[in-house]
Amino acid sequence: QVRLVESGGGLVQAGGSLRLSCTVSGRTIRSYAMGWFRQAPGKERECVATISRSEQTTDYTDSVKGRFTISRDNTKNTVYLQMNSLEPEDTAVYYCATGSVTHVDLSSAQRALVYWGQGTQVTVSS
């Protein structure tokens, strides 16, 4: 059984930073793409960042480019989302996901990534 557990969320002031972690059990992530999503109250879930099996291939939604960085440590079976210069608009529940694909981008991630974590709350105060 594939299980994803996110951690690292919390309350931070605007301009601050957080690093989210997502540890996967039940499979090795080495061969698969991963993604981070978020859902704010009253809004649809959106894909924030993706990373393919090849760590050189990443994709970011425009609103986080230059502020967020997705990375992976296959030895720890963990994917990270470093979030800098946080804004109140970043407030949301953040989820990580994986699937049985080696590559995804923002447009394909929601459909292709089928294993999801429970999410971690990120709240950015102004």
C-alpha positions in Angstrom: 0.0 0.0 0.0 1.4 3.3 -1.1 1.3 6.0 1.7 2.4 9.6 1.5 2.8 11.8 4.6 3.3 15.5 4.4 4.9 17.6 7.1 6.4 21.0 7.6 3.3 23.2 7.3 2.5 25.9 9.8 1.9 29.6 10.4 4.4 32.0 9.0 4.5 35.8 8.3 4.5 37.1 4.8 8.0 37.1 3.5 9.0 34.0 5.5 9.9 30.5 4.4 8.8 27.0 5.0 10.0 23.6 3.8 7.4 20.9 3.2 8.4 17.3 3.2 6.6 14.3 1.8 7.8 10.9 2.8 6.5 7.9 0.8 6.2 4.3 2.0 5.1 1.3 0.1 7.1 2.0 -2.9 10.4 3.6 -3.9 10.0 7.0 -5.5 13.2 6.7 -7.5 11.4 5.7 -10.7 8.4 8.0 -10.6 7.4 11.6 -10.9 6.1 13.6 -8.0 4.0 16.7 -7.5 2.9 19.2 -5.0 -0.6 20.6 -5.1 -2.5 23.1 -3.0 -6.1 23.9 -2.3 -7.3 27.2 -0.7 -10.7 27.6 0.8 -13.3 28.0 -1.8 -10.9 27.3 -4.6 -10.1 24.3 -6.8 -7.0 22.3 -6.2 -4.1 23.5 -8.3 -0.8 21.9 -9.2 2.1 24.0 -7.8 5.2 22.1 -8.8 6.2 18.8 -10.4 9.4 16.9 -10.6 10.1 14.0 -13.0 12.1 10.9 -12.4 15.0 12.9 -13.8 15.6 15.5 -11.2 16.5 18.1 -13.9 12.9 18.3 -15.1 10.7 20.4 -13.0 7.6 22.6 -13.7 6.1 25.4 -11.6 2.9 27.3 -11.8 3.6 30.9 -12.6 2.6 32.3 -9.3 5.4 30.5 -7.5 8.2 30.6 -10.0 11.3 32.0 -8.4 10.0 31.5 -4.9 9.3 27.7 -4.6 11.7 24.9 -5.3 10.7 21.2 -5.6 13.4 18.6 -5.0 13.7 15.0 -4.2 16.0 12.7 -2.1 15.5 9.2 -3.4 17.7 7.8 -0.6 15.1 9.0 1.9 12.1 8.4 -0.4 11.1 12.0 0.2 10.2 15.0 -1.9 10.5 18.5 -0.7 8.9 21.9 -1.4 11.0 24.8 -0.3 8.8 27.9 -0.2 10.4 31.3 0.2 9.0 34.9 0.1 5.6 33.5 1.1 2.6 35.6 0.5 -0.9 35.5 2.1 -2.2 34.1 -1.3 -0.1 31.0 -0.6 -2.3 30.0 2.2 -3.8 26.6 1.5 -3.6 22.9 2.3 -0.6 21.5 0.5 -0.7 17.9 -0.8 1.9 15.7 -2.4 1.2 13.1 -4.9 2.8 10.4 -7.0 1.8 7.9 -9.7 3.1 5.3 -12.0 4.6 7.7 -14.5 8.1 8.9 -14.9 7.3 12.4 -16.1 4.5 14.9 -15.5 4.0 18.6 -16.0 1.4 20.9 -14.6 -1.2 20.1 -17.2 -1.0 16.3 -16.8 -0.2 16.0 -13.0 -3.8 16.1 -11.7 -4.8 13.2 -14.0 -1.6 11.1 -13.8 -0.7 11.2 -10.1 -3.1 8.9 -8.3 -1.6 8.4 -4.8 -2.1 11.3 -2.5 -1.2 12.4 1.0 -3.6 13.9 3.6 -2.1 17.4 3.3 -0.5 19.9 5.5 -1.8 23.4 6.3 0.2 26.4 5.3 -1.0 29.8 6.6 0.7 33.0 5.7 -0.3 36.1 7.7 0.0 39.6 6.4 
